């Protein structure tokens, strides 16, 4: 659904977004575990003071090579001990307000549906953005935008399925599928509710 997320111009993966939530509550992130690439990415964003323990290595989009269990458990225990010892030396991760969130989605229809939220503006065919003075409020809006983009993705899947069944004689609501049931109210913009024939 989402190709990239940027906050204040910096590309931000899930670990960075969540670390900023911890920072919002003045909580430092002292340790992270996961794949080797995730650990490297975490240090590049949160700083070299972060303790990381790699427990697997990615072998593709849907596969990973797990490290031996006993060795991984040993390193996790040692890493946690080391992280706690230097906890006071780790800075809280904070981004500077105001926060500008940018979301790159996979197709223009996802961007169109996301912009039903009046705070969200379209900056390019497949990019939307919004700003917030409060990080937590901005993060919540980010989650809502991603959910809307996901609905539009599912709608396209439904439409493709209907098209493959050659239901060309039946009018449908563009973008309508079970995922939208109860989501789009009556009187929604015609760009979402317009009728067409497949």
C-alpha positions in Angstrom: 0.0 0.0 0.0 2.7 2.5 1.0 6.0 2.9 -0.8 7.6 5.4 1.6 6.8 7.7 4.5 8.8 10.9 5.3 8.6 13.1 8.3 10.2 16.5 7.9 11.8 15.3 4.7 13.5 12.3 6.3 12.4 8.9 5.1 11.0 7.1 8.2 10.5 3.4 8.6 8.3 1.8 11.2 11.1 1.7 13.8 11.6 5.5 13.4 7.9 6.3 13.6 7.6 4.2 16.8 10.8 5.6 18.3 9.4 9.1 17.9 6.3 8.0 19.8 8.5 6.9 22.7 10.3 10.2 22.4 7.0 12.0 22.7 6.7 10.4 26.1 10.3 11.1 27.0 11.3 7.4 26.7 14.6 6.5 25.1 14.9 3.5 22.8 17.9 1.6 24.2 17.8 -1.7 22.3 16.4 -3.1 19.1 16.4 -6.7 17.7 15.5 -8.1 14.3 17.1 -8.7 10.9 20.6 -7.5 10.1 19.3 -4.7 7.8 16.8 -3.5 10.4 19.6 -3.2 13.0 21.8 -1.3 10.6 18.9 1.0 9.6 18.0 1.6 13.3 21.6 2.8 14.1 21.5 5.1 11.1 18.3 6.8 12.4 18.5 6.5 16.2 22.3 6.7 16.5 25.3 4.5 17.2 24.5 4.5 20.9 21.6 2.1 20.3 22.2 -1.5 21.2 21.2 -3.9 18.4 21.1 -7.6 18.2 20.5 -9.3 14.9 18.7 -12.6 15.1 18.1 -13.3 11.4 19.2 -12.3 7.9 16.7 -11.5 5.1 16.9 -13.8 2.1 14.1 -12.1 0.2 10.8 -10.2 0.7 9.2 -13.2 2.4 12.0 -15.3 3.7 14.8 -15.0 6.3 17.6 -17.2 7.6 17.3 -17.4 11.4 20.5 -17.5 13.4 21.0 -20.6 15.7 18.6 -20.3 18.6 21.0 -20.8 21.4 23.5 -18.3 20.1 20.7 -15.8 19.4 19.3 -16.1 23.0 22.8 -15.6 24.4 23.3 -12.5 22.3 19.9 -11.1 23.3 20.7 -11.6 27.0 24.1 -9.9 26.7 22.6 -7.1 24.5 19.9 -6.4 27.0 22.4 -6.2 29.9 24.7 -3.9 27.9 21.7 -1.7 26.9 20.6 -1.3 30.5 24.1 -0.4 31.7 24.3 2.6 29.3 20.7 3.6 29.4 21.5 7.0 30.8 23.8 7.7 27.9 21.2 7.2 25.2 19.4 10.3 24.0 15.6 10.4 23.6 14.7 10.4 19.9 12.7 13.4 19.0 11.8 15.1 15.8 11.3 18.9 15.5 7.9 20.4 15.4 5.9 21.2 13.3 5.8 17.8 11.7 5.2 17.4 8.0 4.2 13.9 7.0 4.5 12.7 3.4 3.2 9.4 2.2 4.1 7.8 -1.2 1.4 5.3 -2.2 1.4 2.8 -5.0 -1.3 4.3 -7.3 -3.1 7.6 -7.8 -6.5 6.2 -6.7 -5.0 5.5 -3.2 -4.0 9.1 -3.1 -7.4 10.3 -4.2 -9.3 8.4 -1.5 -6.8 9.4 1.2 -7.6 13.1 0.4 -11.2 12.7 1.6 -9.7 13.7 4.9 -9.7 17.5 4.6 -6.3 17.9 6.4 -4.6 15.8 3.8 -3.4 17.4 0.6 -2.1 15.9 -2.6 1.4 17.1 -3.6 1.9 14.7 -6.6 -0.2 12.0 -8.3 0.9 9.4 -5.8 2.0 11.5 -2.8 -0.1 13.1 -0.1 1.0 15.2 2.8 -0.2 17.0 5.9 1.3 18.8 8.9 0.7 18.7 12.6 2.1 20.6 15.6 1.6 17.5 17.8 3.5 14.3 16.8 1.0 11.9 18.3 -1.9 13.6 16.5 0.0 13.5 13.3 0.8 9.8 13.8 -2.9 9.0 14.3 -3.7 10.8 11.1 -0.9 8.9 9.3 -2.5 5.6 10.4 -5.9 6.8 9.2 -4.4 7.8 5.8 -2.7 4.4 5.4 -6.0 2.7 6.3 -7.8 4.6 3.6 -5.1 3.9 1.0 -5.5 0.2 1.9 -9.2 0.3 1.4 -8.7 1.8 -2.1 -6.2 -1.0 -2.9 -8.7 -3.6 -1.8 -11.4 -1.9 -3.9 -9.2 -2.2 -7.0 -8.7 -5.9 -6.2 -12.5 -6.3 -6.0 -13.0 -4.5 -9.3 -10.4 -6.6 -11.0 -12.1 -9.7 -9.7 -15.5 -8.5 -10.9 -14.0 -7.6 -14.3 -12.5 -11.1 -14.7 -15.9 -12.6 -14.1 -17.2 -10.4 -17.0 -20.1 -8.8 -15.1 -20.3 -6.1 -17.7 -24.1 -5.7 -17.6 -24.3 -4.7 -13.9 -23.6 -1.1 -12.8 -21.4 -0.8 -9.8 -20.2 2.0 -7.5 -16.7 2.8 -8.4 -14.5 1.9 -5.5 -17.2 -0.1 -3.7 -16.4 -3.5 -2.2 -17.1 -5.2 1.1 -14.2 -3.3 2.7 -16.0 0.0 2.0 -19.3 -1.1 3.5 -20.3 1.4 6.2 -17.2 3.5 5.6 -18.2 6.1 2.9 -21.3 8.0 4.0 -24.1 9.1 1.8 -23.3 12.4 0.0 -19.6 11.5 -0.3 -17.8 13.3 -3.2 -18.8 12.1 -6.7 -15.2 11.2 -7.4 -15.7 8.3 -4.9 -19.3 7.4 -5.5 -19.8 7.9 -9.2 -21.4 5.1 -11.1 -19.9 3.4 -14.1 -20.2 0.2 -16.0 -17.4 -2.3 -16.2 
